[in-house]
Amino acid sequence: MLDVGCSSPTLPPVKPVSTLTLLLLFFCLSLVQAADNTPLVVGMDLSYPPFETRDTKGAPSGVSVDLAYALGASLHRPVKIENIPFSGLIPALKTSRIDLVISSMTATPERAQSIDFSEPYLKTGLCLLVGAKSDIQSITDLDQVGRTAAVVKGTTAHIYATQHLKLARTLVLDQPASCVLEVVQGKANAFLFDQLSTLQNWRKNPTSTRAILAPFQSEDWAIGLRKGNDALRAQVNEFLKDYKARGGFDKLGDKWLSEQKAEFQKLGVPFVF
């Protein structure tokens, strides 16, 4: 009787994985994780040139648009811009329709109750656009019986007028252009808005308006984020810090705001960046 032995097959020895191989594998996995193809959806109201507007082909354009694309590049994510009326930006953020707001938005205590903000990236202030022949020189002059202040709905100027103008009537409109037209036509005594936009509106209507650029309320613009999105907020803050250090904001100013910068210097008013 033959004794047939059952022996296990001999397997080739397993080679240990080198440290270099492990490092390369980790690096490749990191690249895959970094290349997040999920769009970064940024909300802005494309009616505030030169910050948020459209070019001749209808594509989003302006300071905030360039800033959004730079942020997307930093996060390795494609950027999708949603054009939303200013008063609808915070509701869109809270309902997750958008991931961020980059739309000349002032960080205020009232807004901070419902959304979070990044570190400020621009300093500006509220000022006045008045009629060319108006005797108004200050916000106090405006707040008189029989006078009308035009504001854009949902802006800090709207909030300011509601809280501080006791005698003047407040006219609330949806678009800045409508407010400017009210002043041009003499239907409103002043339009309350940010300094750069006020300067631009005056330059467009030099014979019928006058800009009082000294701010009656200082403000900081910041990027709006959903409450509790701390990871994205940290990434945004790190981007803003690095972008400023690399001269990114200086380049934005030179590209989009060179004339305004020169005008501010002429008037002795501190520039925004």
Secondary structure, DSSP 8 states (H G I E B T S, - for coil): ------------------HHHHHHHHHHHHHHHH---S-EEEEE-TTBTTTBEE-TTS-EESHHHHHHHHHHHHHT--EEEEE--GGGHHHHHHTTS-SEE-SS-B--TTGGGTSEE----EEEEEEEEEETT----SHHHHSSTT-EEEEETTSHHHHHHHHH-SSSEEEEES-HHHHHHHHHTTSSSEEEEEHHHHHHHHHHSTTTEEEEEEEEEEEEE--EE-TT-HHHHHHHHHHHHHHHHTTHHHHHHHHH-HHHHHHHHHHT-----
